[in-house]
Amino acid sequence: MTLYSYILVYPEGDTQEAAAELKINQLVDLNGIPLKLPLPTVKMVVYRVSKITKYETRAEVVTRYHLELVRREEMLEYV
């Protein structure tokens, strides 16, 4: 049996378990939940998946999603 784990890595170095797999350049909210475009407002905290790393051992696969904060100026094109 293999255990699959998905971990969010925030820019500050904090980590949190994600609910599901993500894709590169996908926009997520503070809790790692994918956002649907267009965004309702620019007054929200949005992260972009910038890098994905995967570590495999005998009984576990850990996927780490490295996030970067999306600036307000960048968010204007998604509203």
PEZIUR-V971009 format. One record per residue. N is the residue number from 1. PHI is phi in whole degrees, -180 to 180 (999 if undefined). PSI is psi in whole degrees, -180 to 180 (999 if undefined). D_CENTER is the distance of its C-alpha to the mean C-alpha in whole Angstrom. Layout:
BEGIN
((N/PHI/PSI/D_CENTER) (N/PHI/PSI/D_CENTER))
END
This chain:
BEGIN
((1/999/136/26) (2/-114/134/23) (3/-99/128/20) (4/-106/130/16) (5/-126/141/14) (6/-121/122/10) (7/-121/131/9) (8/-90/134/6) (9/-118/111/8) (10/-80/160/8) (11/-57/-30/11) (12/-78/-10/14) (13/103/-8/13) (14/-68/153/12) (15/-128/156/11) (16/-155/146/10) (17/-75/137/10) (18/-95/155/8) (19/-78/-29/10) (20/-154/177/10) (21/-71/149/9) (22/-123/170/6) (23/-117/160/8) (24/-64/142/8) (25/67/9/9) (26/-76/140/7) (27/-91/133/7) (28/-132/160/5) (29/-87/-169/8) (30/-60/-29/9) (31/-98/6/8) (32/85/13/5) (33/-87/128/8) (34/-59/141/8) (35/-100/146/10) (36/-95/139/14) (37/-94/148/15) (38/-75/152/18) (39/-71/146/16) (40/-70/-30/19) (41/-160/164/19) (42/-91/-3/18) (43/-90/60/18) (44/-151/160/15) (45/-90/121/12) (46/-128/136/9) (47/-117/154/6) (48/-117/138/6) (49/-74/114/5) (50/-102/-23/8) (51/-155/144/9) (52/-125/127/9) (53/-123/146/12) (54/-130/130/14) (55/-117/127/17) (56/-119/132/20) (57/-122/-172/23) (58/-60/-40/25) (59/-123/8/24) (60/-147/142/20) (61/-124/118/17) (62/-112/120/14) (63/-107/124/11) (64/-110/127/9) (65/-105/111/5) (66/-86/126/7) (67/-107/151/5) (68/-128/144/8) (69/-73/134/10) (70/-91/125/11) (71/-74/159/15) (72/-58/-40/17) (73/-62/-37/19) (74/-72/-34/17) (75/-68/-23/16) (76/-59/-32/19) (77/-76/-12/19) (78/-101/-2/17) (79/-92/999/19))
END
